Amino acid sequence: MSAKPMDGVESSGETKIDDALYSRQLYALSHEAMKKISSTSVLIVGLQGLGIEIVKDLVLAGVKSVTLYDNELVQIQDLSSQFYLSTNQVGVLKRSEACYQKVVDLNSYVRTNLYTGELTEEFLKQFNVVVLANQALSLQIKINEFCHSNHIHFISTETRGVFGSIFNDFGENFTVVDTNGENPASYMISSISQEKEGVVTVVEEQKLQLLDGDLVTFKEINGMSQLNDLPPTKIKTISPYTFSIGDTTGYPAYTSGGYVTEVKQAKTLHFKTLKQVLEKGDNLFVSDDFKFSHPQQLLIGFQAIHAFNETHKHFPRPHNQADAQEVLKISADIAKKYDAEVEDKLITQLAYVAQGDIVPMQAILGGVTAQEVLKAASGKFTPIHQLSFFDSIEALPEEDLPEEEFQPIGSRYDGQIITFGKTLQKKIENLNYFLVGAGAIGCEMLKNFAMMGLGTGPNGKIHVTDMDTIEKSNLNRQFLFRSSDIQQLKSTTAANAVKAMNPAMNIQSYSLRVGPDTENVYNEQFYQSLDGVCNALDNIDARMYMDAQCVYYGKSLLESGTLGTKANTQVVVPHLTESYSSSRDPPEKSIPMCTLHNFPNAIEHTIQWARDTFEGLFKNSADNVNSYLNNPHFVESLNKQNPAVRLETLSNVRSGLLEKPLNFQQCIIWARLKFEEYFNNNIEQLLYNFPRDMVTTTNTLFWSGPKRAPTPIKFDVNNPLHYEFIVAAANLRAYNYGITPDNSFDAIHKAASNVIVPEFTPKKVKIQTSENEPTQNSNSNTNDTAAEDELSDKILNELPQPSELSGYKINPIQFEKDDDTNHHIDFITATSNLRASNYNISPADKHKTKGIAGKIIPALVTTTSVVAGFVCIELLKIHQKKALDKYKSTFMNLGIPFFGFVEPIEAKKNKIREGWSWTLWDRFDVKGDMTLKEFIDYFAKEHKLDISMLSCNVTLMYAMFTDKKTKEERMGMKLSTLYETLSKKSIQDKKYLVFEICCSDLENDDEDVDVPYVRYQFRD
């Protein structure tokens, strides 16, 4: 029986790749991988929470078709994690029927089928991948045997409370075309020796990431040019900057240039059937290196609970000792074939929660499984080989609670009650949480909150804020949104969507960013009402701000982030762990300006230069003209600028006003002259300053190493790249001035061909050659400055007065990467590739250029799902007040695959004196408005600290070195009045001030000590 959609209805759409919809995913996967994925048909058997997580991720990822199979009626417990079911479907509809339409609505490009027949061999043969979710072990083995014999990729996965497993079988010979998904490493060559083991040395800008046996190719080498024609060559690493390639004595001497590029190698993996793996107990993938005994123990335990299920037709009852003892006996028998001992406590915990069903584990296992399906479909990334177990036993209650605590009560939260108990469930329901961000991670978090029941109690509430609106590219991974929601607020739309999933949710949405300017809304009362904060942000500044707020108000913080298949989570617990801001990644390395302007050697350099050129020509110049016309203080503010900056700005204003085009033909002429300036004249000038044969003071060629000698470009209107630059530049210029373009080929071709281009004559100018060398502006002498001022004054006299152009303005262009018709990416791509041609750098296509220029962060819905699951596991721990070693920060890469779990770093303790230390979570709380003298006396009496300095923000209120008269004047003043007087700022709407104090210890020979800040409450 073939798969058919319910009632003969099939979701519309054809198999194709919509770049706008899948933009973030394409940067993580590539078009080639996406084409394979969009040709893959998947069968999902089992549609409880785990199954629907997999379905959701695969449909959003854009597989060709998903067929749903689950003939069981909806049960109330399913609502613990199945977000597409509702209470009115319980006992009425099959799971597959109940969630079918919701899946159809997820992605119109994916065909969704519903199947209710038998799982016959004829039916199974239709699919590329078959996935079983939470199915009987006997069915897993049976279907896997058939799939293995018929070259169908097979995955089975299940969750049992805080335990889970995944098994992959992709056939006897499965080719992984890209093991890690990283771009091939490429390095600029500095030298190549002539010897039996020729040594290649790369420029010391980037350490080698190559290993012995890796293959590389060479290009653009001068001298030893024969290497450019060699097939991929095997290397042997020597140092972080050198490797050998074999005998190079037969080649001419290396002179200059060249790149070495890694050749990615395919890898063949061999998979066994589930039956074979269970028999031998091999091919176990370790998901947590700190739980080295768990894989084998859970291999035994999972077989034992399935054997129990075969006998009793149900899994072990929640926290039932008799059932657990039976599972232990079965485990002991199974362990014999592996010659292993059974860890009674671990297996007992598995038996206790085997009927448990919690959304965090479904999100983790569902996301990982969906990623494995994408690997099976595309051959991109390394799959799990083969059987892996996951657990979060640290999240289980540690108290010895009675069996009654874990018994289901006929609630949608029964799956969570079975796992964690009624007491914790009630606590979860009455939590008050602030979710900052309703994008990809935010959507997943809200879904998890809804299934967990967080904020559904009489005292519970969820606050969610996001100032952004929904765009088409969001729909690929922010699954709470639909195409009809585009341009609607994310926070409001997401809140409404999860309210439909769980009507009991108390949720309030905001559209205000978090920051100092919204502290009147997110005020002290707001933060004091919270039980915790969860960040779902995409920028460091907002993360740092929220971290500071959480530390100040003593609130827990759940932090996470993703980048393609990579992700991390961090849990911040008050008075226990360090905060998010306690440790930071090093700042991203920027491109030196001299490299960007004159000595590019990589396509990233030319793309950044093109992006900056876009901003300068079409936005900044227009903004300057508009400021000149509308801001009466514009010229005055310019006079305070560096003379060279002032001259450049005024020159742009003059050009914008006095050289404005009157028609599109003049826009074409302008574009043609810009072409000449950028790609011919500027290069001629550079070569005039630094001839190709120029030698430095160290007797080495100037144009060597990272400096590549450029070549001017002669304009050819018949060259497609040249023509594309003219079209894009002219159209953007026309938009600036409100001119209607004429994009007919003949008009542009003719106008560009007939432009009279002035002959270029090089000038005597200084060009910066290294980052440490002073720029021309910083090294200007008095005569240069006087000349620049004179030119600036001359331009000012030439400019029309703003009053003469009342109402006139130029349209500044805000860069928009996702509109393929606005010429923005067209301009940057053409400009970048022309500059790359100048410097003999390999060009980049529009897709790559867009990713770099638009700073697009690769994103996958699978990674987002997994991250949200790990975050919610930590949330459950926080509200059980776990010890430090129970919390886990996560570092993972689903592509390799790799999972790293580490204990959070304990908050650093600062010692004041013996027996008294403090962390970043501590402070002095002082209530009541005191005089300065009373405040100093208070610290001396209560804390034996002598205050030598007191400040608030940037206002110094007291210091020992202040003159006697000033001290005496201030000693009698109330601190609130003193602050207002000195800072000249009103504090009428405040009741707290934060003081920093410098102290010495009166009990320890007046030794200076570091102390926490003071929160000073001067009014109730």
Secondary structure, 3 states (H helix, E strand, C coil): CCCECHHHCCCCCCCCCCCCCCHHHHHHHCHHHHHHHCCCEEEEECCCHHHHHHHHHHHHHCCCEEEEECCCECCHHHHHCCCCCCHHHCCCCEHHHHHHHHHHCCCCCCEEEECCCCCCHHHHCCCCEEEEECCCHHHHHHHHHHHHHCCCEEEEEEEECCEEEEEEECCCCEEECECCCCCCCEEEEEEECCCCCCEEEECCCCCCCCCCCCEEEEEEEECCHHHHHCCCEECEEEECCEEECCCCCCCCCCCEEEEEEEECCCEEECCCCHHHHHHHCCCEECCCCCCCCHHHHHHHHHHHHHHHHHHHCCCCCCCCHHHHHHHHHHHHHHHHCCCCCCCHHHHHHHHHCCCCCCHHHHHHHHHHHHHHHHHHHHCECCCCCCEEEEECHHHCCCCCCCHHHHCCCCCCCHHHHHHHCHHHHHHHHCCEEEEECCCHHHHHHHHHHHHHCCCCCCCCEEEEECCCECCHHHHHCCCCCCHHHCCCEHHHHHHHHHHHHCCCCCEEEECCCCCHHHCCCCCHHHHHCCCEEEECCCCHHHHHHHHHHHHHHCCCEEEEEEEECEEEEEEECCCCECCHHHCCCCCCCCCCHHHHHCCCCCHHHHHHHHHHHHHHHHHHHHHHHHHHHHCCCHHHHHCCCCHHHHHHHHHHHHHHHHCCCCCHHHHHHHHHHHHHHHHHHHHHHHHHHCCCCCECCCCCECCCCCCCCCCCCCCCCCCHHHHHHHHHHHHHHHHHCCCCCCCCHHHHHHHHHCCCCCCCCCCCCCCCCCCCCCCCCCCCCHHHHHHHHHHHHHHHHHCCCHHHHCCCCCCCCCCCCCCCCCCHHHHHHHHHHHHHHHCCCCCCCHHHHHHHHCCCCCECHHHHHHHHHHHHHHHHHHCCCCCHHHCCEEEEECCCCEEEEECCCECCCEEEECCEEECCCCCEEEECCCEHHHHHHHHHHHHCEEEEEEEECCEEEEECCCCHHHHHHHHCCEHHHHHHHHHCCCCCCCCEEEEEEEEEECCCCCEEECCCCEEEECCC
